[in-house]
Amino acid sequence: MRHLGRLLVLAFTLALAACGPSYENGPPAPEPADIAALERAILGLGPDVSPDEAATAARIAYRYPLELADRYQITDPPIIHNMKVNSGTRPRGLCYQWADDLEARLAQERFVTLDLHRAIANHDKPLAIEHSTVILSRAGAPMAQGLILDPWRWGGKLYWGPVTEDSRYDWWPRGEVFAWKRAREGRAPVDPSAEPLPPL
């Protein structure tokens, strides 16, 4: 039975490798139109968003993950790369590490009209892999009104989109997830999974 489980994991891994894009040369460089589209979306978060900050955030969000992909030695789809990190054959590149590093780089800009948030998905789904990301919103806005900046999903090529339109992940604020985990362990009386994301 143990061998069957290993065979299923191997088959799943090979299927992921076969159907995904080539990662041998790392993720492709972004097109100027890609960066411009994200810049427009950031500006669309609110009339008080600085055009300079929107342009800077969009440029970093697309280009910095390419630096990270090189540093992380990305040559495989994300799930396979995770296995390599967990086995010690790659230095870094789990989803929370992408999020940590991108958040830290964006935070260096000390945005005034934009806020950074951290979010986690799948924390309450035993058969799913927990996933972390960075979310960008206008200053003072809740996370639910922001844009996901997820470099892990496509191995260094940025995925972005509104939080409420992500059909793949149900995002929760990281602080609420940590509180939910403490509650599950009997260390706090909070269970944020019982409540929906804050309304827009």
C-alpha positions as a LaTeX table, in Angstrom:
\begin{tabular}{lrrr}
\hline
Residue & $x$ (\AA) & $y$ (\AA) & $z$ (\AA) \\
\hline
Met1 & 0.00 & 0.00 & 0.00 \\
Arg2 & 2.88 & 2.35 & 0.80 \\
His3 & 4.39 & 1.64 & $-2.63$ \\
Leu4 & 1.08 & 2.45 & $-4.31$ \\
Gly5 & 0.99 & 5.81 & $-2.56$ \\
Arg6 & 4.52 & 6.61 & $-3.73$ \\
Leu7 & 3.65 & 5.60 & $-7.27$ \\
Leu8 & 0.60 & 7.88 & $-7.24$ \\
Val9 & 2.70 & 10.82 & $-5.99$ \\
Leu10 & 5.31 & 10.14 & $-8.68$ \\
Ala11 & 2.65 & 9.91 & $-11.39$ \\
Phe12 & 1.07 & 13.17 & $-10.19$ \\
Thr13 & 4.46 & 14.91 & $-10.17$ \\
Leu14 & 5.32 & 13.71 & $-13.67$ \\
Ala15 & 1.92 & 14.82 & $-14.94$ \\
Leu16 & 2.49 & 18.30 & $-13.52$ \\
Ala17 & 5.90 & 18.47 & $-15.16$ \\
Ala18 & 4.55 & 17.27 & $-18.50$ \\
Cys19 & 1.56 & 19.60 & $-18.79$ \\
Gly20 & 3.17 & 22.78 & $-17.48$ \\
Pro21 & 5.32 & 25.33 & $-19.29$ \\
Ser22 & 9.06 & 24.88 & $-19.70$ \\
Tyr23 & 11.01 & 26.19 & $-16.71$ \\
Glu24 & 14.50 & 25.30 & $-17.90$ \\
Asn25 & 15.39 & 28.92 & $-18.67$ \\
Gly26 & 13.35 & 30.44 & $-15.86$ \\
Pro27 & 10.17 & 32.50 & $-16.27$ \\
Pro28 & 9.85 & 34.77 & $-19.30$ \\
Ala29 & 10.55 & 38.48 & $-18.97$ \\
Pro30 & 7.38 & 40.57 & $-18.67$ \\
Glu31 & 6.14 & 42.54 & $-21.63$ \\
Pro32 & 5.83 & 46.32 & $-21.12$ \\
Ala33 & 2.09 & 45.88 & $-21.74$ \\
Asp34 & 1.88 & 43.47 & $-18.79$ \\
Ile35 & 3.45 & 45.99 & $-16.43$ \\
Ala36 & 1.26 & 48.78 & $-17.83$ \\
Ala37 & $-1.89$ & 46.70 & $-17.28$ \\
Leu38 & $-0.99$ & 46.10 & $-13.64$ \\
Glu39 & $-0.16$ & 49.79 & $-13.21$ \\
Arg40 & $-3.63$ & 50.71 & $-14.50$ \\
Ala41 & $-5.24$ & 48.19 & $-12.14$ \\
Ile42 & $-3.35$ & 49.65 & $-9.19$ \\
Leu43 & $-4.44$ & 53.14 & $-10.16$ \\
Gly44 & $-7.97$ & 51.78 & $-10.36$ \\
Leu45 & $-7.88$ & 50.91 & $-6.65$ \\
Gly46 & $-8.82$ & 54.47 & $-5.85$ \\
Pro47 & $-8.53$ & 58.09 & $-7.03$ \\
Asp48 & $-6.02$ & 58.89 & $-4.29$ \\
Val49 & $-3.45$ & 56.30 & $-5.47$ \\
Ser50 & $-0.26$ & 58.03 & $-6.59$ \\
Pro51 & 0.59 & 57.40 & $-10.26$ \\
Asp52 & 4.28 & 57.25 & $-9.36$ \\
Glu53 & 3.62 & 54.66 & $-6.65$ \\
Ala54 & 1.41 & 52.63 & $-8.99$ \\
Ala55 & 4.12 & 52.60 & $-11.65$ \\
Thr56 & 6.81 & 51.63 & $-9.14$ \\
Ala57 & 4.73 & 48.86 & $-7.54$ \\
Ala58 & 3.81 & 47.38 & $-10.94$ \\
Arg59 & 7.41 & 47.40 & $-12.13$ \\
Ile60 & 8.72 & 45.75 & $-8.95$ \\
Ala61 & 5.89 & 43.22 & $-8.81$ \\
Tyr62 & 6.77 & 41.94 & $-12.27$ \\
Arg63 & 10.55 & 42.30 & $-12.32$ \\
Tyr64 & 11.63 & 41.39 & $-8.80$ \\
Pro65 & 10.19 & 37.85 & $-8.97$ \\
Leu66 & 12.48 & 37.25 & $-11.96$ \\
Glu67 & 15.45 & 38.04 & $-9.71$ \\
Leu68 & 14.03 & 35.70 & $-7.09$ \\
Ala69 & 13.52 & 32.93 & $-9.67$ \\
Asp70 & 17.21 & 33.14 & $-10.53$ \\
Arg71 & 18.20 & 33.21 & $-6.86$ \\
Tyr72 & 15.87 & 30.30 & $-6.05$ \\
Gln73 & 17.21 & 28.30 & $-9.04$ \\
Ile74 & 13.75 & 27.76 & $-10.55$ \\
Thr75 & 13.84 & 25.02 & $-13.22$ \\
Asp76 & 10.57 & 23.23 & $-12.45$ \\
Pro77 & 6.87 & 23.92 & $-11.89$ \\
Pro78 & 6.07 & 25.24 & $-8.39$ \\
Ile79 & 4.97 & 21.96 & $-6.78$ \\
Ile80 & 8.11 & 20.14 & $-7.96$ \\
His81 & 10.29 & 23.04 & $-6.86$ \\
Asn82 & 8.63 & 22.87 & $-3.43$ \\
Met83 & 9.69 & 19.22 & $-3.20$ \\
Lys84 & 13.26 & 20.21 & $-4.02$ \\
Val85 & 13.27 & 22.94 & $-1.37$ \\
Asn86 & 11.84 & 20.53 & 1.21 \\
Ser87 & 14.47 & 17.92 & 0.32 \\
Gly88 & 17.29 & 20.46 & 0.56 \\
Thr89 & 18.31 & 20.52 & $-3.11$ \\
Arg90 & 17.09 & 24.08 & $-3.69$ \\
Pro91 & 17.77 & 26.99 & $-1.32$ \\
Arg92 & 14.38 & 28.70 & $-1.28$ \\
Gly93 & 11.14 & 29.12 & $-3.20$ \\
Leu94 & 8.20 & 27.94 & $-1.09$ \\
Cys95 & 5.15 & 30.17 & $-1.52$ \\
Tyr96 & 5.59 & 31.99 & 1.78 \\
Gln97 & 9.22 & 32.71 & 0.87 \\
Trp98 & 8.18 & 34.28 & $-2.44$ \\
Ala99 & 5.63 & 36.33 & $-0.47$ \\
Asp100 & 8.15 & 37.29 & 2.25 \\
Asp101 & 10.72 & 38.46 & $-0.27$ \\
Leu102 & 8.31 & 40.33 & $-2.55$ \\
Glu103 & 6.65 & 42.02 & 0.43 \\
Ala104 & 10.04 & 43.07 & 1.81 \\
Arg105 & 11.09 & 44.53 & $-1.55$ \\
Leu106 & 7.83 & 46.45 & $-1.98$ \\
Ala107 & 8.01 & 47.69 & 1.63 \\
Gln108 & 11.37 & 49.32 & 0.86 \\
Glu109 & 9.48 & 51.86 & $-1.26$ \\
Arg110 & 7.57 & 53.17 & 1.80 \\
Phe111 & 4.38 & 53.71 & $-0.15$ \\
Val112 & 2.04 & 56.37 & 1.20 \\
Thr113 & $-1.03$ & 55.74 & $-0.97$ \\
Leu114 & $-0.76$ & 51.93 & $-1.04$ \\
Asp115 & $-0.86$ & 49.26 & 1.69 \\
Leu116 & 0.62 & 45.77 & 1.71 \\
His117 & $-1.27$ & 42.82 & 3.18 \\
Arg118 & $-0.41$ & 39.17 & 3.66 \\
Ala119 & $-2.95$ & 36.43 & 2.96 \\
Ile120 & $-3.18$ & 32.66 & 3.25 \\
Ala121 & $-5.45$ & 30.19 & 1.47 \\
Asn122 & $-6.27$ & 26.52 & 2.09 \\
His123 & $-5.39$ & 26.69 & 5.79 \\
Asp124 & $-8.68$ & 24.92 & 6.59 \\
Lys125 & $-8.55$ & 22.33 & 3.77 \\
Pro126 & $-6.72$ & 19.19 & 4.91 \\
Leu127 & $-6.26$ & 17.83 & 1.37 \\
Ala128 & $-5.00$ & 21.09 & $-0.14$ \\
Ile129 & $-1.60$ & 22.77 & 0.07 \\
Glu130 & $-1.60$ & 25.95 & 2.15 \\
His131 & $-0.65$ & 28.95 & 0.04 \\
Ser132 & 0.62 & 32.45 & 0.93 \\
Thr133 & 0.67 & 35.65 & $-1.08$ \\
Val134 & 1.03 & 39.43 & $-0.99$ \\
Ile135 & $-1.96$ & 41.69 & $-1.57$ \\
Leu136 & $-1.76$ & 45.35 & $-2.52$ \\
Ser137 & $-4.57$ & 47.79 & $-1.73$ \\
Arg138 & $-5.04$ & 51.53 & $-1.62$ \\
Ala139 & $-4.00$ & 52.98 & 1.72 \\
Gly140 & $-6.55$ & 52.26 & 4.42 \\
Ala141 & $-8.58$ & 49.79 & 2.35 \\
Pro142 & $-9.29$ & 46.23 & 3.49 \\
Met143 & $-7.44$ & 43.35 & 1.93 \\
Ala144 & $-10.60$ & 42.20 & 0.13 \\
Gln145 & $-10.47$ & 45.33 & $-2.02$ \\
Gly146 & $-6.89$ & 44.71 & $-3.12$ \\
Leu147 & $-4.96$ & 42.98 & $-5.86$ \\
Ile148 & $-3.23$ & 39.62 & $-5.41$ \\
Leu149 & 0.48 & 39.67 & $-6.30$ \\
Asp150 & 1.42 & 35.98 & $-6.50$ \\
Pro151 & 4.82 & 35.09 & $-7.99$ \\
Trp152 & 4.77 & 31.46 & $-6.75$ \\
Arg153 & 1.76 & 30.28 & $-8.77$ \\
Trp154 & 3.58 & 30.43 & $-12.11$ \\
Gly155 & 7.14 & 29.95 & $-10.83$ \\
Gly156 & 8.29 & 33.57 & $-10.97$ \\
Lys157 & 5.95 & 34.86 & $-13.66$ \\
Leu158 & 3.58 & 37.13 & $-11.77$ \\
Tyr159 & $-0.07$ & 36.21 & $-11.33$ \\
Trp160 & $-2.20$ & 39.18 & $-10.33$ \\
Gly161 & $-5.88$ & 39.96 & $-10.03$ \\
Pro162 & $-8.57$ & 41.18 & $-7.64$ \\
Val163 & $-8.86$ & 39.19 & $-4.42$ \\
Thr164 & $-12.57$ & 38.58 & $-4.97$ \\
Glu165 & $-12.06$ & 37.22 & $-8.50$ \\
Asp166 & $-9.50$ & 34.51 & $-7.76$ \\
Ser167 & $-11.28$ & 31.28 & $-8.65$ \\
Arg168 & $-8.40$ & 29.13 & $-7.47$ \\
Tyr169 & $-7.91$ & 30.33 & $-3.90$ \\
Asp170 & $-10.10$ & 31.61 & $-1.07$ \\
Trp171 & $-7.89$ & 34.19 & 0.67 \\
Trp172 & $-7.91$ & 35.02 & 4.37 \\
Pro173 & $-5.88$ & 37.70 & 6.18 \\
Arg174 & $-2.77$ & 36.08 & 7.60 \\
Gly175 & $-3.46$ & 37.36 & 11.12 \\
Glu176 & $-6.89$ & 35.72 & 11.10 \\
Val177 & $-5.40$ & 32.44 & 9.90 \\
Phe178 & $-2.83$ & 32.52 & 12.69 \\
Ala179 & $-5.65$ & 33.18 & 15.18 \\
Trp180 & $-7.65$ & 30.27 & 13.72 \\
Lys181 & $-4.65$ & 27.98 & 14.15 \\
Arg182 & $-4.17$ & 29.10 & 17.74 \\
Ala183 & $-7.85$ & 28.44 & 18.40 \\
Arg184 & $-7.59$ & 24.98 & 16.88 \\
Glu185 & $-4.70$ & 24.28 & 19.22 \\
Gly186 & $-6.68$ & 25.60 & 22.20 \\
Arg187 & $-4.57$ & 28.74 & 22.57 \\
Ala188 & $-7.16$ & 31.38 & 21.59 \\
Pro189 & $-10.96$ & 31.63 & 21.38 \\
Val190 & $-11.07$ & 32.94 & 17.78 \\
Asp191 & $-12.26$ & 30.97 & 14.73 \\
Pro192 & $-12.12$ & 33.30 & 11.70 \\
Ser193 & $-13.06$ & 30.47 & 9.33 \\
Ala194 & $-16.60$ & 30.74 & 10.68 \\
Glu195 & $-16.97$ & 34.22 & 9.17 \\
Pro196 & $-16.72$ & 35.29 & 5.51 \\
Leu197 & $-14.13$ & 37.73 & 4.21 \\
Pro198 & $-14.99$ & 41.32 & 5.16 \\
Pro199 & $-17.43$ & 42.80 & 2.63 \\
Leu200 & $-16.17$ & 45.17 & $-0.06$ \\
\hline
\end{tabular}
